């Protein structure tokens, strides 16, 4: 598996994403995590830069083709690291 996509609808993103990232790290996994759903824009920096628990956040209105292309690029980057 190369990527996990999480859709947050119930404000669990600040708890669940860091916990998922930590568990994957414990297991030595380099799986890309992306998030979407109803995540307030003011939380993006926390998820991406502070907690570093996901590689991308796709908010409401994101074009599926844009999200797919960015996700594929993230997967490719993680494989070449």
GUVOPA-870582 format. One record per atom (N, C-alpha, C): atom name; x negated, y, z. Coordinates in nm, 3 decimals. Atoms other than C-alpha are relative to their C-alpha. Example, Ala and Ser with C-alpha at 12.3 -4.5 7.8 and 13.67 -1.06 7.14 Angstrom:
2
+------+---------+---------+---------+
| name |      xx |      yy |      zz |
+------+---------+---------+---------+
|    N |  -0.089 |  -0.119 |   0.000 |
|   CA |  -1.230 |  -0.450 |   0.780 |
|    C |  -0.090 |   0.120 |   0.000 |
|    N |   0.082 |  -0.119 |  -0.006 |
|   CA |  -1.367 |  -0.106 |   0.714 |
|    C |   0.077 |   0.109 |   0.073 |
+------+---------+---------+---------+
//
This chain:
81
+------+---------+---------+---------+
| name |      xx |      yy |      zz |
+------+---------+---------+---------+
|    N |  -0.086 |  -0.116 |   0.000 |
|   CA |   0.000 |   0.000 |   0.000 |
|    C |  -0.091 |   0.123 |   0.000 |
|    N |   0.083 |  -0.120 |   0.012 |
|   CA |  -0.134 |   0.345 |  -0.086 |
|    C |   0.062 |   0.123 |   0.063 |
|    N |  -0.067 |  -0.121 |  -0.051 |
|   CA |   0.127 |   0.590 |   0.043 |
|    C |   0.124 |  -0.037 |   0.081 |
|    N |  -0.123 |   0.009 |  -0.078 |
|   CA |   0.398 |   0.624 |   0.305 |
|    C |   0.068 |   0.134 |  -0.010 |
|    N |  -0.079 |  -0.122 |   0.006 |
|   CA |   0.671 |   0.879 |   0.250 |
|    C |   0.101 |   0.001 |   0.112 |
|    N |  -0.091 |  -0.014 |  -0.114 |
|   CA |   0.863 |   1.001 |   0.553 |
|    C |   0.098 |   0.112 |  -0.030 |
|    N |  -0.101 |  -0.103 |   0.015 |
|   CA |   1.191 |   1.188 |   0.525 |
|    C |   0.056 |   0.031 |   0.137 |
|    N |  -0.043 |  -0.040 |  -0.134 |
|   CA |   1.269 |   1.382 |   0.841 |
|    C |   0.129 |   0.081 |  -0.008 |
|    N |  -0.128 |  -0.070 |  -0.002 |
|   CA |   1.627 |   1.484 |   0.901 |
|    C |   0.040 |   0.041 |   0.142 |
|    N |  -0.043 |  -0.021 |  -0.138 |
|   CA |   1.640 |   1.495 |   1.280 |
|    C |  -0.108 |   0.062 |   0.088 |
|    N |   0.103 |  -0.074 |  -0.074 |
|   CA |   1.347 |   1.714 |   1.384 |
|    C |  -0.100 |  -0.090 |   0.071 |
|    N |   0.097 |   0.090 |  -0.061 |
|   CA |   1.128 |   1.415 |   1.466 |
|    C |  -0.138 |   0.010 |  -0.060 |
|    N |   0.125 |  -0.006 |   0.074 |
|   CA |   0.848 |   1.517 |   1.233 |
|    C |  -0.122 |   0.034 |   0.085 |
|    N |   0.115 |  -0.041 |  -0.082 |
|   CA |   0.626 |   1.676 |   1.501 |
|    C |  -0.040 |  -0.108 |   0.099 |
|    N |   0.031 |   0.112 |  -0.089 |
|   CA |   0.639 |   1.358 |   1.708 |
|    C |  -0.034 |  -0.126 |  -0.080 |
|    N |   0.014 |   0.125 |   0.073 |
|   CA |   0.675 |   1.076 |   1.457 |
|    C |  -0.120 |  -0.002 |  -0.094 |
|    N |   0.112 |  -0.001 |   0.094 |
|   CA |   0.417 |   1.183 |   1.198 |
|    C |  -0.135 |  -0.012 |   0.070 |
|    N |   0.128 |   0.021 |  -0.071 |
|   CA |   0.129 |   1.224 |   1.446 |
|    C |  -0.013 |  -0.143 |   0.056 |
|    N |   0.005 |   0.137 |  -0.054 |
|   CA |   0.220 |   0.889 |   1.605 |
|    C |  -0.030 |  -0.101 |  -0.110 |
|    N |   0.027 |   0.089 |   0.113 |
|   CA |   0.224 |   0.717 |   1.266 |
|    C |  -0.146 |   0.011 |  -0.044 |
|    N |   0.140 |  -0.021 |   0.042 |
|   CA |  -0.110 |   0.871 |   1.166 |
|    C |  -0.096 |  -0.065 |   0.099 |
|    N |   0.087 |   0.058 |  -0.103 |
|   CA |  -0.266 |   0.766 |   1.497 |
|    C |  -0.001 |  -0.153 |  -0.008 |
|    N |  -0.009 |   0.145 |   0.007 |
|   CA |  -0.142 |   0.409 |   1.464 |
|    C |  -0.073 |  -0.053 |  -0.124 |
|    N |   0.071 |   0.041 |   0.121 |
|   CA |  -0.270 |   0.382 |   1.106 |
|    C |  -0.151 |   0.013 |   0.018 |
|    N |   0.143 |  -0.021 |  -0.026 |
|   CA |  -0.605 |   0.524 |   1.215 |
|    C |  -0.057 |  -0.112 |   0.088 |
|    N |   0.044 |   0.109 |  -0.089 |
|   CA |  -0.631 |   0.264 |   1.495 |
|    C |  -0.023 |  -0.129 |  -0.078 |
|    N |   0.009 |   0.123 |   0.078 |
|   CA |  -0.584 |  -0.006 |   1.233 |
|    C |  -0.097 |   0.013 |  -0.117 |
|    N |   0.100 |  -0.019 |   0.104 |
|   CA |  -0.850 |   0.140 |   1.006 |
|    C |   0.059 |   0.028 |  -0.138 |
|    N |  -0.068 |  -0.022 |   0.126 |
|   CA |  -0.602 |   0.237 |   0.738 |
|    C |  -0.024 |   0.141 |  -0.054 |
|    N |   0.018 |  -0.129 |   0.067 |
|   CA |  -0.655 |   0.516 |   0.486 |
|    C |   0.122 |   0.029 |  -0.088 |
|    N |  -0.124 |  -0.019 |   0.076 |
|   CA |  -0.292 |   0.527 |   0.367 |
|    C |   0.037 |   0.148 |   0.002 |
|    N |  -0.045 |  -0.139 |   0.013 |
|   CA |  -0.175 |   0.866 |   0.240 |
|    C |   0.141 |   0.010 |   0.058 |
|    N |  -0.133 |  -0.025 |  -0.055 |
|   CA |   0.122 |   1.006 |   0.432 |
|    C |   0.050 |   0.131 |  -0.057 |
|    N |  -0.065 |  -0.121 |   0.048 |
|   CA |   0.360 |   1.255 |   0.272 |
|    C |   0.134 |   0.011 |   0.071 |
|    N |  -0.124 |  -0.024 |  -0.074 |
|   CA |   0.664 |   1.413 |   0.433 |
|    C |   0.094 |   0.087 |  -0.083 |
|    N |  -0.103 |  -0.080 |   0.065 |
|   CA |   0.987 |   1.562 |   0.309 |
|    C |   0.123 |   0.005 |   0.087 |
|    N |  -0.124 |  -0.012 |  -0.075 |
|   CA |   1.336 |   1.638 |   0.419 |
|    C |   0.016 |   0.139 |   0.055 |
|    N |  -0.030 |  -0.129 |  -0.061 |
|   CA |   1.456 |   1.915 |   0.643 |
|    C |  -0.107 |   0.032 |   0.104 |
|    N |   0.111 |  -0.040 |  -0.087 |
|   CA |   1.124 |   2.034 |   0.786 |
|    C |  -0.015 |   0.151 |  -0.013 |
|    N |   0.012 |  -0.145 |   0.008 |
|   CA |   1.108 |   2.403 |   0.875 |
|    C |  -0.136 |   0.042 |  -0.055 |
|    N |   0.127 |  -0.045 |   0.058 |
|   CA |   0.842 |   2.587 |   0.671 |
|    C |  -0.103 |   0.040 |   0.105 |
|    N |   0.096 |  -0.040 |  -0.104 |
|   CA |   0.686 |   2.718 |   0.994 |
|    C |  -0.070 |  -0.120 |   0.064 |
|    N |   0.065 |   0.121 |  -0.052 |
|   CA |   0.599 |   2.356 |   1.084 |
|    C |  -0.101 |  -0.060 |  -0.097 |
|    N |   0.090 |   0.057 |   0.101 |
|   CA |   0.405 |   2.287 |   0.763 |
|    C |  -0.146 |   0.008 |   0.044 |
|    N |   0.140 |  -0.015 |  -0.043 |
|   CA |   0.076 |   2.427 |   0.898 |
|    C |  -0.034 |  -0.095 |   0.114 |
|    N |   0.025 |   0.094 |  -0.110 |
|   CA |   0.111 |   2.220 |   1.214 |
|    C |  -0.026 |  -0.140 |  -0.055 |
|    N |   0.011 |   0.136 |   0.053 |
|   CA |   0.159 |   1.898 |   1.016 |
|    C |  -0.125 |  -0.018 |  -0.087 |
|    N |   0.109 |   0.011 |   0.096 |
|   CA |  -0.105 |   1.969 |   0.752 |
|    C |  -0.137 |   0.036 |   0.058 |
|    N |   0.129 |  -0.053 |  -0.045 |
|   CA |  -0.375 |   2.161 |   0.940 |
|    C |  -0.032 |  -0.027 |   0.146 |
|    N |   0.027 |   0.023 |  -0.143 |
|   CA |  -0.336 |   2.126 |   1.317 |
|    C |  -0.005 |  -0.149 |   0.032 |
|    N |  -0.007 |   0.143 |  -0.032 |
|   CA |  -0.222 |   1.766 |   1.362 |
|    C |  -0.065 |  -0.085 |  -0.109 |
|    N |   0.057 |   0.073 |   0.115 |
|   CA |  -0.354 |   1.663 |   1.018 |
|    C |   0.061 |  -0.139 |  -0.013 |
|    N |  -0.068 |   0.129 |   0.000 |
|   CA |  -0.092 |   1.392 |   1.019 |
|    C |   0.067 |  -0.034 |  -0.132 |
|    N |  -0.048 |   0.032 |   0.134 |
|   CA |   0.014 |   1.415 |   0.657 |
|    C |  -0.078 |   0.082 |  -0.101 |
|    N |   0.077 |  -0.065 |   0.105 |
|   CA |  -0.135 |   1.517 |   0.326 |
|    C |   0.081 |   0.099 |  -0.081 |
|    N |  -0.087 |  -0.092 |   0.073 |
|   CA |   0.166 |   1.699 |   0.179 |
|    C |   0.136 |   0.003 |   0.066 |
|    N |  -0.137 |  -0.016 |  -0.047 |
|   CA |   0.504 |   1.833 |   0.282 |
|    C |   0.081 |   0.052 |  -0.118 |
|    N |  -0.088 |  -0.039 |   0.110 |
|   CA |   0.779 |   1.854 |   0.022 |
|    C |   0.132 |   0.045 |   0.058 |
|    N |  -0.122 |  -0.057 |  -0.057 |
|   CA |   1.056 |   2.085 |   0.132 |
|    C |   0.119 |  -0.013 |  -0.092 |
|    N |  -0.121 |   0.003 |   0.082 |
|   CA |   1.413 |   2.110 |   0.007 |
|    C |  -0.023 |   0.079 |  -0.130 |
|    N |   0.013 |  -0.067 |   0.129 |
|   CA |   1.426 |   2.202 |  -0.360 |
|    C |  -0.125 |  -0.037 |  -0.077 |
|    N |   0.120 |   0.043 |   0.071 |
|   CA |   1.092 |   2.041 |  -0.449 |
|    C |   0.041 |  -0.086 |  -0.119 |
|    N |  -0.028 |   0.082 |   0.118 |
|   CA |   1.107 |   1.905 |  -0.802 |
|    C |  -0.066 |  -0.136 |   0.017 |
|    N |   0.050 |   0.136 |  -0.020 |
|   CA |   1.066 |   1.528 |  -0.792 |
|    C |  -0.125 |  -0.026 |  -0.083 |
|    N |   0.119 |   0.021 |   0.083 |
|   CA |   0.816 |   1.537 |  -1.077 |
|    C |  -0.123 |   0.067 |   0.061 |
|    N |   0.112 |  -0.066 |  -0.067 |
|   CA |   0.599 |   1.787 |  -0.886 |
|    C |  -0.048 |  -0.081 |   0.120 |
|    N |   0.035 |   0.081 |  -0.118 |
|   CA |   0.612 |   1.575 |  -0.570 |
|    C |  -0.071 |  -0.129 |  -0.044 |
|    N |   0.060 |   0.124 |   0.048 |
|   CA |   0.530 |   1.260 |  -0.768 |
|    C |  -0.143 |   0.024 |  -0.049 |
|    N |   0.134 |  -0.029 |   0.052 |
|   CA |   0.233 |   1.418 |  -0.946 |
|    C |  -0.097 |   0.030 |   0.114 |
|    N |   0.088 |  -0.032 |  -0.113 |
|   CA |   0.090 |   1.563 |  -0.623 |
|    C |  -0.032 |  -0.126 |   0.081 |
|    N |   0.021 |   0.124 |  -0.075 |
|   CA |   0.137 |   1.228 |  -0.446 |
|    C |  -0.099 |  -0.092 |  -0.073 |
|    N |   0.093 |   0.082 |   0.077 |
|   CA |  -0.040 |   1.042 |  -0.726 |
|    C |  -0.143 |   0.054 |   0.009 |
|    N |   0.133 |  -0.061 |  -0.014 |
|   CA |  -0.331 |   1.288 |  -0.706 |
|    C |  -0.059 |  -0.028 |   0.139 |
|    N |   0.046 |   0.029 |  -0.135 |
|   CA |  -0.352 |   1.238 |  -0.329 |
|    C |  -0.045 |  -0.146 |   0.014 |
|    N |   0.038 |   0.142 |  -0.003 |
|   CA |  -0.361 |   0.861 |  -0.374 |
|    C |  -0.134 |  -0.019 |  -0.070 |
|    N |   0.125 |   0.012 |   0.074 |
|   CA |  -0.634 |   0.889 |  -0.635 |
|    C |  -0.118 |   0.054 |   0.080 |
|    N |   0.106 |  -0.057 |  -0.083 |
|   CA |  -0.838 |   1.116 |  -0.406 |
|    C |  -0.037 |  -0.092 |   0.116 |
|    N |   0.028 |   0.087 |  -0.114 |
|   CA |  -0.803 |   0.873 |  -0.115 |
|    C |  -0.074 |  -0.126 |  -0.042 |
|    N |   0.067 |   0.121 |   0.050 |
|   CA |  -0.923 |   0.581 |  -0.328 |
|    C |  -0.147 |   0.029 |  -0.032 |
|    N |   0.135 |  -0.033 |   0.041 |
|   CA |  -1.232 |   0.764 |  -0.450 |
|    C |  -0.088 |   0.049 |   0.115 |
|    N |   0.078 |  -0.047 |  -0.115 |
|   CA |  -1.340 |   0.878 |  -0.101 |
|    C |  -0.083 |  -0.112 |   0.057 |
+------+---------+---------+---------+
//
